[in-house]
């Protein structure tokens, strides 16, 4: 198998995907914009060959690199980045070289939030009400129906970039006067609820072969816009209602041989599951590692087995709840790194610095920790996020 991995050096976990492909006899052919000697040793070992381009956004450069690999190695079997930012480029290359996977004629359904809503309705899963291409009159009419607050975000976007909660007419007017004209925004109703995910793998036959679920006590939007903490929990089990909604959406999309990361709200008002958006790539913010810690598996190896052999051996049983909590440099935390490590030496399974490009939302330094007791995981998160001059209880 000839597998071109686009931008294999970023995000960092791409190294693990490349490594497990290599271990299964795949020719892993890299394309990125950094010098080869700057790649980590494990990634260098994993790549059969590597081409550096000046700019990843320069399609002609990427096209020539793929052409070179095709001439040297023959038919290219896969082209992947596993990165939301490059989904359209991935699809463009697959279309031009007739490579297996999502093509250009379908990619907008995975990137435009307004089109996702159509798939949610087709699947029979409740979704957030929204409008696009709105002016002042259309926005006010929509808000009359759903009420304040509302959420505004780019129709095509990743994470919480340019995502805001609008709670009044004055805030709406400010947004309308200051929003960049070149960005297509979507206006959504605000859901008072808990964000939960459905994450996993769907094989070449369209069968879901692994699934997990995460819960977010703090949203990324809050973390970015208010400087709040960021944390999440990987759950030991997928709830039946999330499982049912997730399977309906995956079946409706007809996606094959991919990671999936679906986001839902569980409404605090009535408990309904409401679809937010789909992402056909691995979950970010080290959630792949959280899955490994919760299930005692290697999700990177499972993915490689799925790609190479179209099979994964199960069943998979969650053993732990795994938490993620980060520190931001500008917040006066009660407990420093050494104290955190001394307090929870066995529960903390990983800790690390966060890349600058993600620090505004994720924080500057993060901890992952696990326990069979969900309350214990929540106590650890509270200990890490304790701020001076606040009264915190950990018992």
MILOVEX-32846 format. One line per 2 residues: number of its first residue (from 0); their letters; for each residue z, x, y of N, C-alpha, C. Coordinates in pm, whole numbers, plus 50000, padded with zeros to 5 digits. Atoms other than C-alpha are relative to their C-alpha. Layout:
BEGIN
NUM = a = Z,X,Y,Z,X,Y,Z,X,Y ~ ...;
//
This chain:
BEGIN
0 = xx = 50000,50084,49881,50000,50000,50000,50000,50088,50125 ~ 50005,49932,49871,49909,50123,50349,50065,49910,50105;
2 = xx = 49920,50080,49909,50165,49998,50599,50010,50074,50134 ~ 49985,49942,49867,50130,50075,50971,50123,49939,50066;
4 = xx = 49880,50045,49932,50468,50055,51140,49986,50040,50147 ~ 50019,49979,49857,50426,50015,51517,50136,50015,50066;
6 = xx = 49872,49967,49934,50708,50167,51726,50113,50011,49897 ~ 49899,49989,50105,50908,50277,51420,50132,50061,50047;
8 = xx = 49879,49936,49947,51161,50459,51640,50088,49904,50079 ~ 49921,50094,49922,51278,50148,51828,49967,49858,49959;
10 = xx = 49856,49969,50001,51489,49951,51764,50039,50098,49889 ~ 49957,49894,50092,51694,50206,51570,49991,49960,49854;
12 = xx = 49998,50040,50141,51712,49997,51255,49863,50006,49933 ~ 50134,49989,50061,51335,50033,51205,49993,50118,49904;
14 = xx = 49995,49887,50092,51413,50367,51041,50032,49953,49859 ~ 49960,50048,50133,51579,50179,50753,49887,49925,49931;
16 = xx = 50114,50070,50059,51278,49955,50700,49896,50100,49951 ~ 50098,49899,50038,51046,50257,50694,50046,50077,49876;
18 = xx = 49945,49923,50111,51274,50447,50458,49984,49927,49868 ~ 50006,50074,50126,51284,50173,50196,49856,49970,49958;
20 = xx = 50141,50008,50037,50908,50126,50212,49956,50130,49934 ~ 50035,49867,50054,50865,50501,50154,50053,50016,49858;
22 = xx = 49938,49986,50132,51105,50486,49856,49927,49918,49894 ~ 50076,50082,50093,50875,50225,49699,49854,50041,49993;
24 = xx = 50133,49944,50015,50566,50442,49722,49899,49957,50102 ~ 50092,50049,49896,50419,50291,50039,49962,50115,50094;
26 = xx = 50041,49911,49891,50214,50499,50283,50045,49937,50130 ~ 49949,50053,49873,50415,50437,50601,49937,50082,50112;
28 = xx = 50079,49932,49897,50188,50521,50895,50052,49956,50137 ~ 49936,50033,49875,50361,50538,51232,49911,50013,50122;
30 = xx = 50064,49990,49868,50232,50474,51584,50109,49973,50104 ~ 49904,50022,49892,50457,50519,51888,49965,50093,50117;
32 = xx = 50031,49926,49878,50479,50686,52228,50096,50116,50025 ~ 49911,49884,49986,50735,50964,52165,49950,50113,49912;
34 = xx = 50040,49885,50081,50682,51314,52031,50064,49993,49862 ~ 49953,50006,50139,50721,51351,51657,50135,50068,49983;
36 = xx = 49876,49925,50019,51001,51606,51690,50122,49925,50053 ~ 49890,50081,49949,51211,51346,51875,50042,49889,49903;
38 = xx = 49963,50099,50101,51211,51112,51574,50114,50055,49916 ~ 49890,49952,50083,51526,51126,51363,49948,50047,49864;
40 = xx = 50045,49937,50124,51506,51319,51035,49966,49899,49892 ~ 50026,50101,50103,51524,51011,50814,49867,49930,50025;
42 = xx = 50127,50063,49967,51232,50854,50998,49885,50096,49974 ~ 50103,49901,50028,51030,51176,50980,49970,50005,49850;
44 = xx = 50018,50000,50145,51088,51180,50603,49922,49877,49954 ~ 50055,50127,50046,50979,50817,50576,49853,49981,50035;
46 = xx = 50137,50019,49953,50646,50851,50758,49902,50093,49928 ~ 50106,49922,50061,50336,50963,50569,49922,50075,50108;
48 = xx = 50068,49938,49887,50167,51033,50903,50043,49926,50126 ~ 49955,50056,49873,50240,50971,51268,49900,50033,50110;
50 = xx = 50088,49980,49885,50023,50924,51576,50076,49961,50126 ~ 49941,50030,49870,50159,50947,51928,49891,49952,50095;
52 = xx = 50089,50050,49896,49987,50736,52195,50072,50015,50135 ~ 49939,49984,49868,50044,50767,52569,50080,49876,50041;
54 = xx = 49934,50126,49964,50131,50400,52617,49983,49899,49888 ~ 50010,50101,50105,50215,50140,52357,49926,49875,50049;
56 = xx = 50068,50117,49944,50075,49874,52593,49849,50020,50010 ~ 50143,49973,49991,49732,50044,52592,49933,49962,49868;
58 = xx = 50054,50051,50126,49551,49837,52331,49888,50088,49945 ~ 50111,49915,50047,49248,50066,52316,50053,50122,49925;
60 = xx = 49940,49886,50069,49470,50361,52221,50049,49959,49861 ~ 49947,50048,50129,49641,50159,51948,49886,49968,49905;
62 = xx = 50117,50036,50080,49305,50029,51826,49938,50125,49937 ~ 50059,49876,50053,49172,50383,51790,50090,50062,49892;
64 = xx = 49907,49945,50100,49485,50492,51601,49988,49924,49869 ~ 50016,50081,50123,49448,50203,51355,49866,50031,49935;
66 = xx = 50131,49964,50055,49080,50288,51317,50003,50133,49926 ~ 49985,49870,50066,49170,50648,51234,50069,49984,49866;
68 = xx = 49928,50020,50126,49421,50538,50971,49914,49928,49896 ~ 50088,50072,50092,49168,50297,50821,49896,50093,49940;
70 = xx = 50101,49904,50048,48906,50572,50796,50061,50098,49899 ~ 49939,49897,50085,49153,50814,50635,50063,49943,49874;
72 = xx = 49923,50052,50114,49356,50586,50405,49939,49877,49936 ~ 50059,50120,50055,49134,50285,50348,50061,49874,50061;
74 = xx = 49954,50130,49951,49220,49918,50391,50148,50004,50038 ~ 49861,50010,49955,49539,49862,50594,50056,49867,49950;
76 = xx = 49943,50120,50062,49762,49617,50409,50094,49923,50093 ~ 49907,50066,49910,50022,49546,50678,50004,50076,50133;
78 = xx = 49974,49942,49868,50072,49605,51051,50117,49924,50058 ~ 49878,50066,49954,50424,49531,51177,50076,50088,50098;
80 = xx = 49902,49932,49915,50666,49620,51453,50140,49945,49977 ~ 49872,50070,50017,50943,49372,51360,50075,49990,50133;
82 = xx = 49943,50001,49865,50999,49350,51736,49936,49888,50079 ~ 50048,50114,49925,50968,49036,51947,49900,50041,50109;
84 = xx = 50083,49958,49887,50811,49230,52233,49855,50025,49959 ~ 50134,49961,50043,50511,49336,52024,49933,49897,49910;
86 = xx = 50056,50100,50091,50441,49012,51834,49852,49973,50028 ~ 50139,50031,49967,50119,48946,52023,49909,50118,49968;
88 = xx = 50081,49883,50035,49991,49302,51985,49984,50009,49849 ~ 50010,50002,50146,50074,49285,51613,49891,49904,49954;
90 = xx = 50096,50103,50041,49872,48965,51581,49857,50038,50039 ~ 50133,49958,49954,49583,49111,51783,49939,50103,49903;
92 = xx = 50049,49899,50094,49551,49413,51553,49967,49937,49866 ~ 50027,50065,50130,49578,49196,51241,49870,49920,50005;
94 = xx = 50123,50078,49985,49301,48975,51376,49878,50091,50001 ~ 50115,49911,49987,49069,49264,51465,49968,50074,49871;
96 = xx = 50022,49924,50124,49118,49441,51131,50018,49913,49874 ~ 49983,50094,50111,49168,49129,50913,50112,50045,49906;
98 = xx = 49882,49957,50074,49515,49239,50803,50087,49878,49972 ~ 49914,50112,50038,49751,49000,50622,50108,49977,50105;
100 = xx = 49891,50033,49909,49995,48815,50847,49954,49909,50113 ~ 50027,50091,49889,50011,48603,51162,49890,50057,50090;
102 = xx = 50112,49959,49917,49690,48616,51366,50013,49942,50141 ~ 49996,50039,49860,49612,48557,51734,49994,49848,50019;
104 = xx = 50016,50144,49981,49522,48191,51683,50130,49922,49979 ~ 49874,50069,50027,49884,48111,51585,50117,50057,50079;
106 = xx = 49886,49926,49946,50097,48360,51775,50069,49926,50115 ~ 49936,50070,49888,50157,48137,52080,50106,49902,49952;
108 = xx = 49901,50092,50056,50348,47897,51854,50133,50069,49972 ~ 49879,49923,50026,50600,48175,51793,50058,50060,50128;
110 = xx = 49956,49936,49875,50628,48290,52156,50032,49900,50110 ~ 49979,50098,49893,50608,47982,52380,50104,49897,49957;
112 = xx = 49891,50092,50035,50928,47780,52378,49954,49855,50004 ~ 50051,50137,49992,50738,47467,52478,49926,49960,49872;
114 = xx = 50071,50032,50124,50524,47491,52163,50095,49993,49882 ~ 49899,50009,50106,50830,47551,51945,50052,49857,49988;
116 = xx = 49946,50136,50000,50955,47207,52049,49911,49905,49921 ~ 50092,50085,50075,50643,47048,51899,50020,50017,49850;
118 = xx = 49975,49976,50142,50715,47212,51563,50134,49942,49958 ~ 49871,50061,50031,51078,47098,51578,49984,49850,49977;
120 = xx = 50022,50145,50013,50966,46738,51630,49926,49967,49872 ~ 50077,50022,50122,50715,46765,51348,50086,50016,49876;
122 = xx = 49912,49975,50114,50986,46897,51117,50109,49894,49987 ~ 49897,50102,50004,51218,46609,51204,50136,50048,50042;
124 = xx = 49874,49944,49952,51486,46832,51357,50012,49973,50150 ~ 49977,50027,49859,51637,46728,51690,49987,50128,50081;
126 = xx = 50019,49882,49917,51545,46964,51973,50043,49971,50143 ~ 49959,50011,49860,51642,47030,52333,49886,49942,50083;
128 = xx = 50101,50056,49912,51458,46820,52588,49965,50100,50110 ~ 50044,49899,49903,51252,47028,52830,49870,49957,50067;
130 = xx = 50130,50016,49933,50960,47039,53072,49951,50137,50043 ~ 50061,49878,49950,50717,47311,53180,49909,49965,50118;
132 = xx = 50092,50017,49886,50489,47364,53480,50053,49893,50097 ~ 49934,50100,49917,50731,47175,53701,50004,50044,50147;
134 = xx = 49977,49978,49858,50750,47142,54077,50134,49933,50034 ~ 49872,50056,49957,51044,47010,54282,50015,49855,49953;
136 = xx = 49992,50142,50034,50964,46643,54220,50018,49981,49849 ~ 49992,50013,50145,50912,46686,53847,50135,50049,49948;
138 = xx = 49870,49949,50042,51230,46893,53812,50110,49900,50029 ~ 49896,50097,49965,51441,46634,53995,49993,49876,49912;
140 = xx = 50015,50116,50088,51300,46351,53785,50057,50031,49861 ~ 49946,49959,50130,51386,46545,53468,50153,50005,50004;
142 = xx = 49855,49987,49988,51739,46617,53593,50067,49863,50014 ~ 49947,50137,49994,51790,46248,53673,50021,49944,49859;
144 = xx = 49992,50050,50139,51734,46186,53302,50105,50073,49918 ~ 49910,49923,50087,51939,46471,53149,50130,50038,50070;
146 = xx = 49881,49964,49926,52190,46544,53428,50017,50150,50016 ~ 49962,49860,49983,52328,46873,53560,50111,50034,49902;
148 = xx = 50087,49886,49969,52366,47147,53454,49874,49998,49914 ~ 50120,49977,50080,52022,47249,53328,49981,50150,49986;
150 = xx = 50029,49859,50025,51891,47579,53195,49854,50026,50033 ~ 50138,49961,49971,51583,47753,53329,49979,50141,49944;
152 = xx = 50030,49871,50062,51417,48043,53148,49848,50015,49988 ~ 50144,49982,50021,51071,48198,53098,49955,49928,49873;
154 = xx = 50054,50067,50119,50856,47997,52858,49970,50102,49891 ~ 50016,49887,50093,50774,48332,52697,50098,50107,50044;
156 = xx = 49900,49902,49961,51069,48566,52697,50091,50035,49885 ~ 49911,49949,50103,51318,48764,52493,50141,50008,50055;
158 = xx = 49861,49991,49957,51696,48739,52513,50028,49909,50119 ~ 49959,50083,49886,51847,48613,52840,49938,50047,50130;
160 = xx = 50064,49951,49878,51614,48783,53086,49950,49883,50084 ~ 50037,50107,49906,51567,48555,53392,50039,49862,49948;
162 = xx = 49949,50127,50049,51771,48281,53223,50123,49961,50082 ~ 49894,50040,49909,51999,48078,53450,50047,49858,49969;
164 = xx = 49946,50137,50004,52227,47775,53445,50000,49948,50143 ~ 50007,50063,49868,52157,47546,53742,50090,49877,49999;
166 = xx = 49898,50104,50005,52450,47318,53825,49998,49905,50119 ~ 50002,50086,49882,52355,47158,54157,49861,50001,50064;
168 = xx = 50130,50007,49932,52066,47059,54383,49977,50124,50086 ~ 50016,49880,49918,52134,47358,54609,49958,50119,49913;
170 = xx = 50039,49892,50091,52107,47595,54312,49856,49981,49953 ~ 50139,50027,50037,51783,47422,54209,49907,50043,50113;
172 = xx = 50083,49962,49887,51642,47470,54559,49991,50152,50013 ~ 50002,49853,49992,51742,47837,54558,49907,50057,49894;
174 = xx = 50088,49951,50106,51567,47890,54224,49854,49976,50035 ~ 50139,50032,49968,51249,47714,54338,49945,50087,50111;
176 = xx = 50045,49917,49889,51236,47927,54653,49988,50148,49962 ~ 49993,49857,50031,51302,48260,54482,49934,50038,49868;
178 = xx = 50055,49967,50131,51143,48236,54138,49866,50073,50014 ~ 50130,49930,49995,50854,48477,54072,49887,49906,49960;
180 = xx = 50110,50095,50021,50528,48286,54090,49919,50030,49875 ~ 50084,49963,50114,50366,48479,53805,50064,49963,49866;
182 = xx = 49930,50033,50124,50626,48363,53548,49995,49849,49976 ~ 50001,50140,50040,50583,48034,53363,50138,49965,49946;
184 = xx = 49864,50034,50039,50932,47880,53342,50004,49867,49925 ~ 49972,50125,50068,51069,47608,53118,50138,49954,50045;
186 = xx = 49873,50060,49957,51347,47372,53231,50055,49919,49884 ~ 49940,50065,50116,51584,47257,52956,50131,49933,50034;
188 = xx = 49868,50059,49987,51879,47026,52928,50105,50099,49948 ~ 49890,49915,50044,52213,47201,52886,50075,49930,49888;
190 = xx = 49926,50055,50113,52385,47149,52552,50139,50062,49997 ~ 49863,49951,50017,52762,47176,52534,50024,50012,49850;
192 = xx = 49987,49980,50143,52788,47330,52191,50014,50145,49963 ~ 49986,49866,50054,52827,47634,51972,49865,50046,49946;
194 = xx = 50127,49945,50047,52525,47855,51910,50017,50054,49858 ~ 50000,49953,50138,52458,47910,51539,49857,50036,49961;
196 = xx = 50133,49953,50039,52169,48082,51365,49975,49978,49852 ~ 50045,50001,50139,51972,48064,51044,49907,50121,49987;
198 = xx = 50070,49871,50007,51853,48416,50953,49969,50034,49856 ~ 50029,49962,50138,51674,48542,50646,49859,50046,49977;
200 = xx = 50130,49952,50045,51361,48623,50453,49924,49887,49929 ~ 50088,50094,50070,51069,48405,50345,49887,50082,49939;
202 = xx = 50094,49913,50070,50834,48554,50086,49854,49956,50018 ~ 50144,50024,49985,50456,48554,50050,49960,49861,49953;
204 = xx = 50027,50135,50049,50473,48217,49872,50066,49892,50086 ~ 49936,50095,49911,50665,48056,50158,50138,49957,49953;
206 = xx = 49868,50034,50053,50994,48052,49963,50108,50080,50074 ~ 49887,49932,49938,51319,48133,50142,50080,50067,49889;
208 = xx = 49936,49927,50109,51472,48406,49927,50134,50059,50039 ~ 49867,49961,49954,51772,48498,50141,50026,49934,50134;
210 = xx = 49965,50058,49870,51957,48330,50426,50147,50028,50031 ~ 49865,49980,49950,52267,48397,50636,50010,49925,50132;
212 = xx = 49980,50072,49875,52418,48247,50950,50101,50072,50088 ~ 49910,49941,49901,52584,48377,51268,50046,49893,50098;
214 = xx = 49944,50090,49900,52803,48204,51524,50037,50081,50124 ~ 49980,49929,49874,52832,48301,51893,50104,49929,50086;
216 = xx = 49903,50060,49908,53153,48228,52087,49963,50022,50147 ~ 50045,49971,49863,52989,48381,52400,49849,50015,49997;
218 = xx = 50145,49993,49998,52623,48337,52492,49953,50128,50069 ~ 50059,49884,49934,52396,48624,52593,49976,49971,50147;
220 = xx = 50021,50037,49860,52315,48432,52912,50126,50023,50083 ~ 49874,49978,49929,52684,48439,53012,50028,50149,50014;
222 = xx = 49974,49857,49997,52706,48806,52924,49918,50069,50108 ~ 50089,49939,49900,52411,48892,53149,50035,49954,50141;
224 = xx = 49988,50056,49864,52471,48659,53444,50140,50008,50058 ~ 49864,49999,49948,52851,48666,53469,50076,50126,49960;
226 = xx = 49934,49878,50043,52928,49004,53313,50105,49976,49894 ~ 49902,50036,50102,53121,48831,53036,49984,50086,49875;
228 = xx = 50007,49930,50128,53195,48975,52695,49886,49946,49914 ~ 50097,50046,50100,52946,48954,52411,50059,50023,49862;
230 = xx = 49950,49987,50137,53048,48887,52054,49932,49897,49911 ~ 50049,50099,50097,52940,48706,51740,50069,50022,49867;
232 = xx = 49946,49990,50134,53047,48642,51382,49890,49971,49899 ~ 50084,50032,50116,52842,48666,51064,50087,49925,49901;
234 = xx = 49919,50086,50084,52969,48385,50844,49979,50031,49851 ~ 50012,49977,50144,53036,48405,50471,49901,49904,49935;
236 = xx = 50086,50102,50058,52834,48091,50409,49915,49936,50108 ~ 50085,50078,49911,52548,47898,50565,50039,49854,49984;
238 = xx = 49962,50141,50011,52656,47544,50647,49883,49917,49949 ~ 50105,50085,50056,52464,47268,50472,49908,49943,50104;
240 = xx = 50083,50060,49896,52342,47118,50800,49907,50102,50065 ~ 50088,49895,49949,52209,47450,50931,49893,50035,49896;
242 = xx = 50095,49972,50109,52048,47520,50593,49889,49896,49995 ~ 50099,50107,50008,51876,47182,50588,49903,50004,50118;
244 = xx = 50086,49995,49882,51746,47209,50946,49910,50122,49996 ~ 50078,49877,50005,51633,47569,50898,49886,49992,49901;
246 = xx = 50106,50011,50102,51441,47495,50580,49887,49908,50046 ~ 50103,50092,49951,51258,47204,50743,49908,50072,50099;
248 = xx = 50080,49932,49899,51145,47424,51033,49913,50108,49938 ~ 50079,49896,50066,51035,47715,50813,49883,49937,49923;
250 = xx = 50106,50067,50076,50837,47474,50594,49892,49947,50095 ~ 50097,50053,49905,50671,47316,50899,49914,50111,50059;
252 = xx = 50075,49887,49944,50571,47653,51044,49907,50062,49897 ~ 50084,49940,50103,50429,47768,50711,49997,50151,50004;
254 = xx = 49992,49854,49988,50539,48127,50780,50021,50062,49863 ~ 49988,49931,50128,50509,48373,50493,50026,50150,50021;
256 = xx = 49965,49858,50004,50647,48721,50418,50049,50049,50136 ~ 49945,49960,49871,50859,48748,50728,50152,49985,50002;
258 = xx = 49865,50033,49956,51208,48772,50863,49991,49875,50086 ~ 49991,50109,49903,51317,48463,51051,50139,50000,50063;
260 = xx = 49876,50008,49923,51586,48409,51315,49991,49873,50083 ~ 50006,50129,49932,51629,48044,51416,50133,49974,50071;
262 = xx = 49880,50026,49922,51876,47936,51684,50020,49850,50019 ~ 49963,50141,49987,52057,47602,51698,50128,49988,50083;
264 = xx = 49870,50038,49945,52333,47436,51895,50062,49895,49909 ~ 49924,50109,50062,52600,47238,51716,50075,49933,50113;
266 = xx = 49948,50071,49884,52689,46979,51977,50150,49975,49987 ~ 49857,50031,49998,53055,46954,52074,50026,49851,50015;
268 = xx = 49983,50143,49975,52999,46590,52164,49993,49918,49871 ~ 50017,50084,50119,52872,46450,51835,49976,50081,49871;
270 = xx = 50019,49918,50119,52831,46746,51596,49857,50014,49954 ~ 50141,49992,50040,52452,46713,51586,49949,50144,50006;
272 = xx = 50067,49870,50000,52240,47018,51505,49872,49986,50081 ~ 50112,50010,49906,51988,47076,51785,49927,50133,50004;
274 = xx = 50080,49877,50005,51707,47331,51752,49976,50054,50140 ~ 50022,49934,49872,51681,47582,52037,49869,50078,50001;
276 = xx = 50123,49922,50004,51412,47834,51941,49986,50072,49866 ~ 50028,49923,50121,51249,48033,51662,49962,50142,50039;
278 = xx = 50041,49861,49984,51205,48406,51631,49962,50051,49862 ~ 50045,49956,50132,50996,48535,51343,50005,50153,49992;
280 = xx = 49972,49857,50011,51153,48881,51327,50147,50013,49964 ~ 49859,49985,50034,51488,49030,51225,50090,49962,50116;
282 = xx = 49907,50027,49891,51789,48911,51424,50043,50130,50066 ~ 49965,49880,49926,51889,49158,51695,50150,50022,50008;
284 = xx = 49859,49971,49975,52220,49297,51819,50074,50040,49873 ~ 49938,49947,50123,52291,49468,51485,50043,49891,49902;
286 = xx = 49967,50106,50095,52304,49135,51302,49952,50031,49859 ~ 50041,49958,50134,52111,49292,51015,50112,50079,49933;
288 = xx = 49886,49925,50055,52403,49532,50969,50116,49907,49968 ~ 49893,50097,50025,52649,49242,50998,49975,49926,49870;
290 = xx = 50035,50064,50126,52463,49071,50714,50036,50091,49883 ~ 49967,49904,50106,52499,49385,50504,50150,50006,49975;
292 = xx = 49855,49991,50015,52872,49404,50571,50059,49871,49942 ~ 49947,50128,50049,52926,49034,50497,49965,49976,49853;
294 = xx = 50047,50029,50136,52724,49020,50175,50004,50120,49906 ~ 50001,49876,50080,52765,49380,50054,49862,50023,49938;
296 = xx = 50137,49978,50044,52387,49418,50032,49933,50097,50096 ~ 50082,49923,49907,52111,49621,50197,49879,49914,50035;
298 = xx = 50106,50092,49961,51891,49374,50384,49868,50072,50023 ~ 50121,49921,49979,51645,49652,50466,49928,50024,49867;
300 = xx = 50057,49981,50134,51594,49720,50096,49944,49869,49946 ~ 50050,50130,50045,51559,49346,50023,49865,49970,50064;
302 = xx = 50127,50025,49930,51286,49320,50287,49888,50084,49939 ~ 50103,49913,50057,51098,49619,50143,49958,49950,49861;
304 = xx = 50034,50056,50131,51117,49468,49792,49913,49876,50013 ~ 50079,50120,49978,50981,49143,49928,49856,50036,50038;
306 = xx = 50134,49961,49956,50687,49317,50100,49920,50063,49887 ~ 50072,49925,50104,50598,49543,49807,49983,49919,49872;
308 = xx = 50001,50067,50130,50686,49322,49509,50005,49848,50009 ~ 49989,50144,49978,50714,48972,49662,50116,49938,49922;
310 = xx = 49884,50056,50069,51052,48929,49495,50128,50068,50046 ~ 49866,49950,49969,51421,48973,49564,50094,49940,49899;
312 = xx = 49907,50048,50101,51690,48949,49303,50128,49950,50064 ~ 49877,50060,49952,51981,48718,49384,50085,49957,49881;
314 = xx = 49965,50066,49873,52192,48515,49408,50088,50090,50086 ~ 49922,49921,49905,52371,48646,49717,50120,49918,50047;
316 = xx = 49876,50069,49966,52730,48553,49785,50071,50074,50112 ~ 49926,49939,49890,52906,48619,50115,50143,50031,49959;
318 = xx = 49865,49956,50038,53230,48814,50070,50093,50014,50120 ~ 49920,49975,49880,53346,48877,50428,49943,49925,50119;
320 = xx = 50045,50035,49866,53330,48746,50781,49990,50130,50078 ~ 50018,49877,49923,53190,49020,51002,49986,49967,50148;
322 = xx = 50005,50022,49856,53248,49034,51376,49936,50115,50074 ~ 50057,49902,49907,53077,49217,51661,50066,49974,50134;
324 = xx = 49941,50012,49866,53256,49283,51991,49975,50129,50075 ~ 50035,49880,49923,53163,49520,52271,50085,50013,50125;
326 = xx = 49937,49969,49873,53318,49686,52574,49893,50025,50105 ~ 50085,49967,49887,53153,49700,52915,50075,50096,50090;
328 = xx = 49935,49893,49924,53225,50003,53131,50071,49951,50124 ~ 49942,50047,49873,53311,49796,53439,50118,49905,49981;
330 = xx = 49890,50093,50025,53584,49585,53273,50125,50079,49960 ~ 49876,49927,50031,53949,49708,53263,50068,49947,49873;
332 = xx = 49946,50049,50127,54031,49656,52896,50143,50049,49977 ~ 49862,49966,50031,54388,49658,52775,50007,50113,49897;
334 = xx = 49995,49905,50111,54311,49862,52463,49877,50089,50000 ~ 50109,49904,50006,54102,50178,52458,49954,50025,49858;
336 = xx = 50062,49974,50130,53895,50315,52174,50101,50049,49896 ~ 49906,49944,50098,54171,50518,52008,50100,49895,49952;
338 = xx = 49905,50103,50038,54414,50227,52013,49936,49896,49909 ~ 50072,50095,50085,54155,49993,51865,49984,50055,49859;
340 = xx = 50021,49939,50131,54081,50236,51584,50132,50014,49924 ~ 49870,49989,50066,54452,50290,51513,50051,49864,49953;
342 = xx = 49952,50134,50034,54522,49916,51509,49925,49942,49880 ~ 50082,50061,50107,54235,49827,51271,49916,50106,49929;
344 = xx = 50075,49890,50063,54140,50143,51074,49919,49957,49879 ~ 50070,50043,50122,54033,49953,50762,49901,49887,50028;
346 = xx = 50086,50115,49972,53877,49645,50920,49872,50040,50075 ~ 50119,49957,49925,53639,49830,51157,49910,50081,49909;
348 = xx = 50093,49936,50092,53333,49927,50957,49894,50082,50071 ~ 50102,49925,49925,53113,50064,51234,50032,49989,50149;
350 = xx = 49987,50004,49855,53132,50156,51602,49901,50099,50059 ~ 50114,49923,49950,52869,50303,51830,49973,49968,50145;
352 = xx = 50048,50025,49865,52721,50335,52177,49875,49913,49995 ~ 50116,50089,49991,52459,50083,52286,49898,50060,50095;
354 = xx = 50106,49946,49916,52123,50188,52429,50005,49937,50139 ~ 49993,50048,49862,52104,50154,52808,49918,49874,50023;
356 = xx = 50088,50114,49977,51820,49903,52785,50065,49869,49959 ~ 49933,50122,50046,52052,49655,52610,50143,49987,50051;
358 = xx = 49858,49997,49964,52384,49740,52774,50041,49887,50093 ~ 49963,50107,49908,52371,49470,53043,50042,49875,49924;
360 = xx = 49967,50120,50077,52379,49198,52780,50099,50029,49888 ~ 49919,49972,50118,52541,49366,52479,50126,50080,50029;
362 = xx = 49886,49915,49972,52786,49602,52649,49961,50146,49983 ~ 50027,49856,50006,52817,49980,52646,50047,50066,49870;
364 = xx = 49950,49946,50127,53014,50039,52326,50043,49882,49914 ~ 49978,50117,50085,53042,49808,52027,50074,50036,49872;
366 = xx = 49925,49988,50125,53258,49754,51721,49954,49890,49905 ~ 50021,50100,50105,53177,49581,51393,50117,50008,49904;
368 = xx = 49879,50007,50080,53465,49467,51175,49990,49881,49906 ~ 50011,50108,50097,53514,49246,50873,50134,49971,49933;
370 = xx = 49882,50044,50073,53777,49051,50683,49961,49876,49920 ~ 50022,50123,50075,53788,48779,50420,50063,49880,50069;
372 = xx = 49932,50103,49921,54001,48583,50669,49931,49986,50135 ~ 50073,50021,49875,53799,48432,50955,50094,50010,50120;
374 = xx = 49905,49991,49889,54110,48401,51173,50033,50145,50035 ~ 49974,49859,49975,54174,48773,51132,49886,50063,50079;
376 = xx = 50116,49949,49925,53821,48853,51252,50007,49955,50145 ~ 49988,50050,49863,53880,48634,51557,50112,50073,50076;
378 = xx = 49891,49927,49935,54211,48813,51627,49956,50140,50040 ~ 50050,49866,49967,54036,49151,51615,49910,49993,50123;
380 = xx = 50088,50017,49884,53772,49027,51858,50081,49981,50127 ~ 49914,50024,49883,54046,48904,52093,50072,50128,50042;
382 = xx = 49933,49874,49969,54227,49241,52070,49904,50095,50072 ~ 50099,49912,49938,53911,49435,52155,49966,49953,50141;
384 = xx = 50042,50055,49872,53829,49202,52445,50116,49970,50095 ~ 49886,50023,49911,54180,49184,52590,49982,50078,50129;
386 = xx = 50017,49939,49868,54171,49256,52963,50135,50011,50068 ~ 49873,49977,49932,54457,49397,53171,50033,49884,50095;
388 = xx = 49947,50108,49916,54674,49143,53359,49974,49862,49944 ~ 50012,50129,50067,54587,48870,53111,50103,49996,49886;
390 = xx = 49908,50016,50111,54832,48733,52855,49918,49971,49875 ~ 50078,50017,50123,54681,48774,52507,50096,49989,49882;
392 = xx = 49920,50018,50122,54821,48661,52170,49914,50037,49881 ~ 50079,49953,50114,54705,48834,51850,50062,49960,49866;
394 = x = 49930,50033,50126,54959,48709,51593,49949,49867,49944;
//
